[in-house]
Amino acid sequence: MKKILALLFVAIFVSAVLAFAAADGKPELRPSQKLMQARAAQRGQIDKNLGEKNFGAVAGKAQELAAETKKTGENIPNPLGKEITLAISTLAAELADAAVRQDGDTAKLKLDGIKAKCSECHKQIRDKK
């Protein structure tokens, strides 16, 4: 009988701990948050590859960023958000072109422009809410 009670106690304790752990999860990110995190990761990879003078990787990631921001930007209803996103697309395409030419200085300037547009969006749209 003592073994059954001990086993029952352990089972209840484990169930309670698992239920508490499951309820303590982080909330699911919104699609826009996932998109921004992906863009930040791309920017980080571009920056790292630019520092290593890996221009092929820079061009590839910049082209991906340009395509994604163009596609996304065309569907944004907020005029300011649309303008900023399409500006990032243009800068990313110019960054890719500079990387293909192996022009590190121009590529760095374009990457700095992208970072500035990201900051502008955060100040004027995201942090304003």
DSSP file (Angstrom, degrees, kcal/mol; ACC not computed):
  #  RESIDUE AA STRUCTURE BP1 BP2  ACC     N-H-->O    O-->H-N    N-H-->O    O-->H-N    TCO  KAPPA ALPHA  PHI   PSI    X-CA   Y-CA   Z-CA
    1    1 A M     >        0   0    0      0, 0.0     4,-2.2     0, 0.0     5,-0.2   0.000 360.0 360.0 360.0 -40.5    0.0    0.0    0.0
    2    2 A K  H  >  +     0   0    0      1,-0.2     4,-2.5     2,-0.2     5,-0.2   0.880 360.0  52.7 -63.9 -37.3    2.8    2.4    0.8
    3    3 A K  H  > S+     0   0    0      2,-0.2     4,-2.5     1,-0.2    -1,-0.2   0.900 108.5  49.8 -64.9 -40.6    4.4    1.7   -2.5
    4    4 A I  H  > S+     0   0    0      2,-0.2     4,-2.5     1,-0.2    -2,-0.2   0.918 112.3  47.3 -65.4 -43.6    1.2    2.5   -4.4
    5    5 A L  H  X S+     0   0    0     -4,-2.2     4,-2.6     2,-0.2    -2,-0.2   0.908 113.0  48.9 -64.1 -41.8    0.8    5.8   -2.4
    6    6 A A  H  X S+     0   0    0     -4,-2.5     4,-2.3     2,-0.2    -2,-0.2   0.920 112.7  47.5 -64.0 -43.4    4.4    6.8   -3.1
    7    7 A L  H  X S+     0   0    0     -4,-2.5     4,-2.4     2,-0.2    -2,-0.2   0.895 112.7  49.4 -63.6 -41.5    4.0    6.0   -6.8
    8    8 A L  H  X S+     0   0    0     -4,-2.5     4,-2.4     2,-0.2    -2,-0.2   0.908 110.3  50.9 -64.3 -43.0    0.8    8.0   -6.9
    9    9 A F  H  X S+     0   0    0     -4,-2.6     4,-2.5     2,-0.2    -2,-0.2   0.924 111.3  47.6 -60.7 -45.5    2.5   10.9   -5.2
   10   10 A V  H  X S+     0   0    0     -4,-2.3     4,-2.8     2,-0.2     5,-0.2   0.907 111.3  50.9 -62.8 -43.1    5.4   10.9   -7.6
   11   11 A A  H  X S+     0   0    0     -4,-2.4     4,-2.3     2,-0.2    -1,-0.2   0.914 112.4  46.0 -62.5 -43.6    3.0   10.7  -10.6
   12   12 A I  H  X S+     0   0    0     -4,-2.4     4,-2.4     2,-0.2    -2,-0.2   0.913 113.4  50.0 -65.3 -42.5    1.0   13.6   -9.4
   13   13 A F  H  X S+     0   0    0     -4,-2.5     4,-2.3    -5,-0.2    -2,-0.2   0.929 112.1  46.7 -62.4 -46.4    4.1   15.6   -8.6
   14   14 A V  H  X S+     0   0    0     -4,-2.8     4,-2.5     1,-0.2     5,-0.2   0.906 112.3  50.9 -63.3 -42.5    5.6   15.0  -12.1
   15   15 A S  H  X S+     0   0    0     -4,-2.3     4,-2.3    -5,-0.2    -1,-0.2   0.909 110.8  48.9 -61.7 -42.2    2.3   15.8  -13.8
   16   16 A A  H  X S+     0   0    0     -4,-2.4     4,-2.2     2,-0.2    -2,-0.2   0.907 111.9  48.4 -65.3 -41.9    2.1   19.1  -11.8
   17   17 A V  H  X S+     0   0    0     -4,-2.3     4,-2.5     2,-0.2    -2,-0.2   0.923 113.0  47.5 -64.7 -44.7    5.7   20.1  -12.7
   18   18 A L  H  X S+     0   0    0     -4,-2.5     4,-2.1     2,-0.2    -2,-0.2   0.889 111.8  50.2 -64.8 -39.6    5.1   19.3  -16.4
   19   19 A A  H  X S+     0   0    0     -4,-2.3     4,-1.7    -5,-0.2    -1,-0.2   0.904 112.3  47.6 -65.6 -41.0    1.9   21.2  -16.5
   20   20 A F  H  X S+     0   0    0     -4,-2.2     4,-0.9     2,-0.2    -2,-0.2   0.911 111.4  50.3 -65.8 -42.7    3.5   24.2  -14.9
   21   21 A A  H  < S+     0   0    0     -4,-2.5     3,-0.4     1,-0.2    -2,-0.2   0.879 109.9  50.5 -63.9 -38.8    6.5   24.1  -17.3
   22   22 A A  H >< S+     0   0    0     -4,-2.1     3,-1.0     1,-0.2    -1,-0.2   0.862 109.7  50.3 -68.5 -35.5    4.2   23.9  -20.3
   23   23 A A  H 3< S+     0   0    0     -4,-1.7    -1,-0.2     1,-0.2    -2,-0.2   0.664 100.4  65.7 -76.3 -16.0    2.2   27.0  -19.1
   24   24 A D  T 3< S+     0   0    0     -4,-0.9    -1,-0.2    -3,-0.4    -2,-0.2   0.241  77.0 125.3 -91.4  13.4    5.4   29.0  -18.6
   25   25 A G    <   -     0   0    0     -3,-1.0     3,-0.1     1,-0.1    -3,-0.0  -0.218  67.7 -99.7 -71.6 162.2    6.3   29.0  -22.3
   26   26 A K        -     0   0    0      1,-0.1    -1,-0.1     3,-0.0     3,-0.1  -0.520  43.8-101.1 -78.4 148.7    6.9   32.2  -24.3
   27   27 A P        -     0   0    0      0, 0.0     2,-0.1     0, 0.0    -1,-0.1  -0.363  44.9 -94.0 -68.9 152.5    4.1   33.5  -26.4
   28   28 A E        -     0   0    0      1,-0.1     2,-0.1    -3,-0.1    -3,-0.0  -0.408  43.7-114.0 -65.3 137.4    4.2   32.8  -30.1
   29   29 A L        -     0   0    0     -2,-0.1    -1,-0.1     1,-0.1    -3,-0.0  -0.444  28.5-113.1 -71.6 145.8    5.8   35.6  -32.2
   30   30 A R     >  -     0   0    0     -2,-0.1     4,-2.2     1,-0.1     3,-0.4  -0.405  31.4-107.3 -71.0 156.9    3.7   37.6  -34.6
   31   31 A P  H  > S+     0   0    0      0, 0.0     4,-2.2     0, 0.0     5,-0.1   0.872 121.1  53.1 -55.5 -38.7    4.5   37.1  -38.3
   32   32 A S  H  > S+     0   0    0      1,-0.2     4,-2.3     2,-0.2     5,-0.2   0.869 107.5  51.5 -66.8 -34.0    6.0   40.6  -38.5
   33   33 A Q  H  > S+     0   0    0     -3,-0.4     4,-2.2     2,-0.2    -1,-0.2   0.909 109.8  49.1 -66.7 -41.4    8.3   39.8  -35.5
   34   34 A K  H  X S+     0   0    0     -4,-2.2     4,-2.1     1,-0.2    -2,-0.2   0.904 111.4  50.5 -62.7 -40.4    9.5   36.6  -37.2
   35   35 A L  H  X S+     0   0    0     -4,-2.2     4,-2.3    -5,-0.2    -2,-0.2   0.911 110.4  48.5 -63.7 -44.0   10.2   38.6  -40.4
   36   36 A M  H  X S+     0   0    0     -4,-2.3     4,-2.5     1,-0.2    -1,-0.2   0.879 110.5  51.3 -66.5 -37.4   12.2   41.3  -38.5
   37   37 A Q  H  X S+     0   0    0     -4,-2.2     4,-2.1     2,-0.2    -1,-0.2   0.890 109.8  50.0 -66.6 -37.6   14.2   38.6  -36.7
   38   38 A A  H  X S+     0   0    0     -4,-2.1     4,-2.2     2,-0.2    -2,-0.2   0.908 111.2  48.9 -65.9 -40.9   15.0   37.0  -40.0
   39   39 A R  H  X S+     0   0    0     -4,-2.3     4,-2.8     2,-0.2    -2,-0.2   0.909 109.8  51.5 -64.7 -41.4   16.1   40.3  -41.5
   40   40 A A  H  X S+     0   0    0     -4,-2.5     4,-2.3     1,-0.2    -1,-0.2   0.897 109.7  50.2 -62.1 -39.3   18.3   41.0  -38.5
   41   41 A A  H  X S+     0   0    0     -4,-2.1     4,-2.3     2,-0.2    -1,-0.2   0.912 110.5  49.6 -65.2 -41.6   19.9   37.6  -38.9
   42   42 A Q  H  X S+     0   0    0     -4,-2.2     4,-2.8     2,-0.2    -2,-0.2   0.927 110.3  50.4 -61.9 -44.6   20.5   38.3  -42.6
   43   43 A R  H  X S+     0   0    0     -4,-2.8     4,-2.7     1,-0.2    -1,-0.2   0.908 109.9  51.0 -59.5 -41.6   22.0   41.7  -41.8
   44   44 A G  H  X S+     0   0    0     -4,-2.3     4,-2.4     2,-0.2    -1,-0.2   0.900 111.0  47.5 -62.8 -41.2   24.3   40.0  -39.2
   45   45 A Q  H  X S+     0   0    0     -4,-2.3     4,-2.8     2,-0.2     5,-0.2   0.898 112.2  49.9 -66.9 -40.5   25.4   37.5  -41.8
   46   46 A I  H  X S+     0   0    0     -4,-2.8     4,-2.5     2,-0.2    -2,-0.2   0.941 111.9  48.2 -61.8 -46.5   26.1   40.2  -44.4
   47   47 A D  H  X S+     0   0    0     -4,-2.7     4,-2.1     2,-0.2    -2,-0.2   0.916 113.3  47.4 -60.6 -45.0   28.1   42.2  -41.9
   48   48 A K  H  X S+     0   0    0     -4,-2.4     4,-1.5     1,-0.2    -2,-0.2   0.937 114.8  45.3 -62.8 -47.6   30.1   39.2  -40.8
   49   49 A N  H  <>S+     0   0    0     -4,-2.8     5,-3.0     1,-0.2     4,-0.2   0.836 110.6  54.3 -67.9 -31.6   30.8   38.1  -44.4
   50   50 A L  H ><5S+     0   0    0     -4,-2.5     3,-1.1    -5,-0.2    -1,-0.2   0.909 107.0  51.1 -66.5 -41.3   31.7   41.7  -45.4
   51   51 A G  H 3<5S+     0   0    0     -4,-2.1    -2,-0.2     1,-0.3    -1,-0.2   0.831 112.6  46.2 -62.9 -32.0   34.2   41.8  -42.6
   52   52 A E  T 3<5S-     0   0    0     -4,-1.5    -1,-0.3    -5,-0.1    -2,-0.2   0.401 112.8-121.9 -89.4   1.9   35.7   38.6  -43.9
   53   53 A K  T < 5 +     0   0    0     -3,-1.1     2,-1.3    -4,-0.2    -3,-0.2   0.828  60.1 150.9  58.1  34.8   35.7   39.9  -47.5
   54   54 A N     >< +     0   0    0     -5,-3.0     4,-1.9     1,-0.2     3,-0.4  -0.662  14.8 171.2 -92.5  77.0   33.5   37.0  -48.6
   55   55 A F  H  >  +     0   0    0     -2,-1.3     4,-2.7     1,-0.2    -1,-0.2   0.774  68.2  60.0 -66.8 -29.3   31.8   39.0  -51.3
   56   56 A G  H  > S+     0   0    0      2,-0.2     4,-2.1     1,-0.2    -1,-0.2   0.930 109.0  43.2 -63.4 -45.0   30.0   36.1  -52.9
   57   57 A A  H  > S+     0   0    0     -3,-0.4     4,-2.5     2,-0.2     5,-0.3   0.878 113.1  53.3 -67.6 -37.9   28.1   35.4  -49.6
   58   58 A V  H  X S+     0   0    0     -4,-1.9     4,-2.6     1,-0.2     5,-0.2   0.946 109.8  47.9 -60.7 -48.0   27.4   39.1  -49.1
   59   59 A A  H  X S+     0   0    0     -4,-2.7     4,-2.3     1,-0.2    -2,-0.2   0.907 112.3  49.6 -60.8 -42.9   25.9   39.4  -52.6
   60   60 A G  H  X S+     0   0    0     -4,-2.1     4,-2.0     2,-0.2    -1,-0.2   0.938 114.1  42.9 -63.2 -48.5   23.8   36.3  -52.1
   61   61 A K  H  X S+     0   0    0     -4,-2.5     4,-2.5     1,-0.2    -1,-0.2   0.879 113.9  52.3 -66.8 -37.7   22.3   37.4  -48.8
   62   62 A A  H  X S+     0   0    0     -4,-2.6     4,-2.6    -5,-0.3    -1,-0.2   0.891 108.9  50.1 -66.3 -38.3   21.9   41.0  -50.0
   63   63 A Q  H  X S+     0   0    0     -4,-2.3     4,-2.4    -5,-0.2    -1,-0.2   0.900 110.5  50.1 -65.7 -39.8   19.9   39.7  -53.0
   64   64 A E  H  X S+     0   0    0     -4,-2.0     4,-2.6     2,-0.2    -2,-0.2   0.928 112.4  47.4 -61.2 -45.1   17.7   37.6  -50.8
   65   65 A L  H  X S+     0   0    0     -4,-2.5     4,-2.6     1,-0.2     5,-0.3   0.903 111.3  51.0 -63.6 -42.2   17.1   40.6  -48.6
   66   66 A A  H  X S+     0   0    0     -4,-2.6     4,-1.9     1,-0.2    -1,-0.2   0.918 112.7  45.7 -62.1 -44.2   16.3   42.8  -51.6
   67   67 A A  H  X S+     0   0    0     -4,-2.4     4,-2.3     2,-0.2     5,-0.2   0.923 114.6  47.0 -66.3 -44.7   13.8   40.3  -53.0
   68   68 A E  H  X S+     0   0    0     -4,-2.6     4,-2.7     1,-0.2     5,-0.2   0.929 114.1  46.2 -65.3 -45.1   12.1   39.7  -49.6
   69   69 A T  H  X S+     0   0    0     -4,-2.6     4,-2.8     2,-0.2    -1,-0.2   0.846 112.5  51.0 -69.5 -32.2   11.8   43.4  -48.8
   70   70 A K  H  X S+     0   0    0     -4,-1.9     4,-1.8    -5,-0.3    -1,-0.2   0.949 113.3  44.6 -66.8 -47.5   10.5   44.2  -52.2
   71   71 A K  H  < S+     0   0    0     -4,-2.3     4,-0.4     1,-0.2    -2,-0.2   0.928 120.3  40.8 -62.0 -46.0    7.8   41.5  -52.1
   72   72 A T  H >< S+     0   0    0     -4,-2.7     3,-1.4    -5,-0.2     4,-0.2   0.917 112.0  55.6 -68.3 -44.4    6.8   42.4  -48.6
   73   73 A G  H >< S+     0   0    0     -4,-2.8     3,-1.3     1,-0.3    -1,-0.2   0.830  98.6  60.8 -61.3 -34.7    7.0   46.2  -49.1
   74   74 A E  T 3< S+     0   0    0     -4,-1.8    -1,-0.3     1,-0.2    -2,-0.2   0.716 108.0  45.8 -66.4 -19.2    4.6   46.2  -52.0
   75   75 A N  T <  S+     0   0    0     -3,-1.4    -1,-0.2    -4,-0.4    -2,-0.2   0.290  82.2 113.4-107.4   8.8    1.9   44.8  -49.8
   76   76 A I    <   -     0   0    0     -3,-1.3     6,-0.1    -4,-0.2    -3,-0.0  -0.713  49.8-160.7 -85.3 125.1    2.3   47.1  -46.8
   77   77 A P        +     0   0    0      0, 0.0    -1,-0.1     0, 0.0     3,-0.0   0.806  69.6  88.2 -75.4 -28.3   -0.7   49.3  -46.3
   78   78 A N  S  > S-     0   0    0      1,-0.2     4,-2.8     2,-0.1     5,-0.2  -0.595  71.9-148.8 -72.5 118.9    1.1   51.9  -44.1
   79   79 A P  H  > S+     0   0    0      0, 0.0     4,-2.4     0, 0.0    -1,-0.2   0.880  96.1  46.8 -59.6 -39.7    2.7   54.4  -46.5
   80   80 A L  H  > S+     0   0    0      2,-0.2     4,-2.5     1,-0.2     5,-0.2   0.922 113.6  48.0 -68.3 -43.1    5.7   55.1  -44.2
   81   81 A G  H  > S+     0   0    0      1,-0.2     4,-2.4     2,-0.2     5,-0.2   0.896 112.5  49.8 -62.2 -40.1    6.3   51.4  -43.6
   82   82 A K  H  X S+     0   0    0     -4,-2.8     4,-2.6     2,-0.2     5,-0.2   0.929 111.2  48.9 -63.4 -46.2    6.0   50.8  -47.4
   83   83 A E  H  X S+     0   0    0     -4,-2.4     4,-1.9    -5,-0.2    -2,-0.2   0.927 114.0  45.0 -60.7 -46.8    8.5   53.6  -48.2
   84   84 A I  H  X S+     0   0    0     -4,-2.5     4,-2.1     2,-0.2    -1,-0.2   0.919 113.9  49.1 -65.6 -43.7   11.1   52.4  -45.6
   85   85 A T  H  X S+     0   0    0     -4,-2.4     4,-1.9     1,-0.2    -2,-0.2   0.905 112.5  47.1 -64.7 -42.1   10.8   48.7  -46.6
   86   86 A L  H  X S+     0   0    0     -4,-2.6     4,-2.1     2,-0.2    -1,-0.2   0.832 109.3  55.0 -69.7 -30.5   11.2   49.5  -50.3
   87   87 A A  H  X S+     0   0    0     -4,-1.9     4,-2.6    -5,-0.2    -2,-0.2   0.892 106.9  50.8 -65.8 -38.7   14.1   51.8  -49.5
   88   88 A I  H  X S+     0   0    0     -4,-2.1     4,-2.7     2,-0.2    -2,-0.2   0.901 108.3  53.2 -63.0 -39.9   15.7   48.8  -47.7
   89   89 A S  H  X S+     0   0    0     -4,-1.9     4,-2.2     2,-0.2    -2,-0.2   0.924 110.2  46.6 -60.3 -45.4   15.1   46.7  -50.8
   90   90 A T  H  X S+     0   0    0     -4,-2.1     4,-2.3     1,-0.2    -2,-0.2   0.924 113.4  48.3 -63.1 -45.5   16.8   49.3  -53.1
   91   91 A L  H  X S+     0   0    0     -4,-2.6     4,-2.4     1,-0.2    -2,-0.2   0.889 110.7  51.5 -63.2 -38.9   19.8   49.6  -50.7
   92   92 A A  H  X S+     0   0    0     -4,-2.7     4,-2.4     2,-0.2    -1,-0.2   0.893 109.5  49.7 -66.2 -39.1   20.1   45.8  -50.5
   93   93 A A  H  X S+     0   0    0     -4,-2.2     4,-2.1     2,-0.2    -2,-0.2   0.907 112.4  47.7 -65.0 -40.8   20.1   45.5  -54.3
   94   94 A E  H  X S+     0   0    0     -4,-2.3     4,-2.3     2,-0.2    -2,-0.2   0.869 110.3  52.9 -66.8 -36.1   22.8   48.2  -54.5
   95   95 A L  H  X S+     0   0    0     -4,-2.4     4,-2.3     2,-0.2    -2,-0.2   0.913 108.2  50.4 -63.0 -43.6   24.7   46.3  -51.7
   96   96 A A  H  X S+     0   0    0     -4,-2.4     4,-2.3     2,-0.2    -2,-0.2   0.912 110.2  50.0 -61.6 -42.8   24.6   43.1  -53.8
   97   97 A D  H  X S+     0   0    0     -4,-2.1     4,-1.8     1,-0.2    -2,-0.2   0.914 110.9  49.1 -62.2 -43.1   25.9   45.0  -56.9
   98   98 A A  H  <>S+     0   0    0     -4,-2.3     5,-3.0     1,-0.2     4,-0.3   0.886 110.5  51.2 -63.5 -38.5   28.8   46.5  -54.8
   99   99 A A  H ><5S+     0   0    0     -4,-2.3     3,-1.0     3,-0.2    -1,-0.2   0.888 106.5  53.4 -67.1 -38.6   29.6   43.0  -53.5
  100  100 A V  H 3<5S+     0   0    0     -4,-2.3    -1,-0.2     1,-0.3    -2,-0.2   0.890 111.6  45.9 -62.1 -37.9   29.6   41.5  -57.0
  101  101 A R  T 3<5S-     0   0    0     -4,-1.8    -1,-0.3    -5,-0.2    -2,-0.2   0.508 113.6-124.5 -79.6  -4.1   32.1   44.3  -58.0
  102  102 A Q  T < 5 +     0   0    0     -3,-1.0     2,-1.1    -4,-0.3    -3,-0.2   0.857  57.2 153.8  58.7  38.7   34.0   43.5  -54.7
  103  103 A D     >< +     0   0    0     -5,-3.0     4,-2.3     1,-0.2    -1,-0.2  -0.769  17.7 178.4 -96.9  87.1   33.7   47.1  -53.7
  104  104 A G  H  > S+     0   0    0     -2,-1.1     4,-2.4     1,-0.2    -1,-0.2   0.836  74.6  54.6 -62.5 -37.0   33.9   46.8  -49.9
  105  105 A D  H  > S+     0   0    0      2,-0.2     4,-2.0     1,-0.2    -1,-0.2   0.934 112.2  42.6 -65.9 -45.9   33.7   50.5  -49.1
  106  106 A T  H  > S+     0   0    0      2,-0.2     4,-2.4     1,-0.2    -2,-0.2   0.901 113.2  53.5 -66.0 -40.3   30.4   51.0  -51.1
  107  107 A A  H  X S+     0   0    0     -4,-2.3     4,-2.4     1,-0.2    -2,-0.2   0.912 108.4  49.9 -60.8 -42.2   29.0   47.7  -49.7
  108  108 A K  H  X S+     0   0    0     -4,-2.4     4,-2.4     1,-0.2    -1,-0.2   0.901 109.9  51.0 -63.6 -41.3   29.7   49.0  -46.2
  109  109 A L  H  X S+     0   0    0     -4,-2.0     4,-1.9     2,-0.2    -2,-0.2   0.908 111.0  48.0 -62.6 -41.7   28.0   52.3  -46.9
  110  110 A K  H  X S+     0   0    0     -4,-2.4     4,-2.1     2,-0.2    -2,-0.2   0.891 111.0  50.7 -66.8 -39.4   24.9   50.5  -48.3
  111  111 A L  H  X S+     0   0    0     -4,-2.4     4,-2.4     2,-0.2    -2,-0.2   0.902 109.1  51.3 -64.5 -40.5   24.8   48.2  -45.2
  112  112 A D  H  X S+     0   0    0     -4,-2.4     4,-2.1     1,-0.2    -1,-0.2   0.874 108.3  53.0 -62.4 -36.6   25.0   51.3  -43.0
  113  113 A G  H  X S+     0   0    0     -4,-1.9     4,-2.1     2,-0.2    -2,-0.2   0.890 108.0  50.1 -64.7 -39.8   22.1   52.7  -44.9
  114  114 A I  H  X S+     0   0    0     -4,-2.1     4,-2.4     2,-0.2    -2,-0.2   0.931 110.1  50.0 -63.4 -45.5   20.1   49.6  -44.4
  115  115 A K  H  X S+     0   0    0     -4,-2.4     4,-2.3     1,-0.2    -2,-0.2   0.889 109.8  51.6 -60.8 -38.9   20.8   49.7  -40.6
  116  116 A A  H  X S+     0   0    0     -4,-2.1     4,-2.4     2,-0.2    -1,-0.2   0.893 109.4  49.4 -65.2 -39.9   19.7   53.4  -40.6
  117  117 A K  H  X S+     0   0    0     -4,-2.1     4,-2.3     2,-0.2    -2,-0.2   0.884 109.6  52.0 -66.8 -38.1   16.4   52.5  -42.3
  118  118 A C  H  X S+     0   0    0     -4,-2.4     4,-2.2     2,-0.2    -2,-0.2   0.937 111.5  46.6 -61.9 -45.5   15.8   49.7  -39.8
  119  119 A S  H  X S+     0   0    0     -4,-2.3     4,-2.5     1,-0.2    -2,-0.2   0.896 110.2  53.7 -63.3 -40.3   16.4   52.2  -37.0
  120  120 A E  H  X S+     0   0    0     -4,-2.4     4,-2.7     1,-0.2     5,-0.3   0.916 108.9  48.7 -60.4 -43.9   14.1   54.8  -38.6
  121  121 A C  H  X>S+     0   0    0     -4,-2.3     4,-2.5     1,-0.2     5,-1.5   0.909 110.6  50.8 -63.5 -42.4   11.3   52.2  -38.9
  122  122 A H  I  <>S+     0   0    0     -4,-2.2     5,-3.5     3,-0.2     6,-0.3   0.925 114.9  43.1 -62.3 -44.1   11.7   51.2  -35.2
  123  123 A K  I  <5S+     0   0    0     -4,-2.5    -2,-0.2     1,-0.2    -1,-0.2   0.915 123.3  34.7 -68.0 -43.8   11.6   54.9  -34.1
  124  124 A Q  I  <5S+     0   0    0     -4,-2.7    -2,-0.2    -5,-0.2    -1,-0.2   0.713 135.5  11.4 -89.7 -21.2    8.7   56.0  -36.3
  125  125 A I  I  X5S+     0   0    0     -4,-2.5     4,-0.7    -5,-0.3     3,-0.2   0.731 125.9  37.9-121.4 -62.4    6.5   52.9  -36.4
  126  126 A R  I >4<S+     0   0    0     -5,-1.5     3,-0.9     1,-0.2    -3,-0.2   0.946 121.8  38.6 -65.6 -51.4    7.4   50.1  -34.0
  127  127 A D  T 34<S+     0   0    0     -5,-3.5    -1,-0.2     1,-0.2    -4,-0.1   0.609 104.7  70.5 -78.5 -10.5    8.3   52.1  -30.9
  128  128 A K  T 34        0   0    0     -6,-0.3    -1,-0.2     1,-0.2    -2,-0.2   0.739 360.0 360.0 -75.7 -23.5    5.6   54.7  -31.4
  129  129 A K    <<        0   0    0     -3,-0.9    -1,-0.2    -4,-0.7    -2,-0.1   0.481 360.0 360.0 -74.1 360.0    2.9   52.2  -30.5
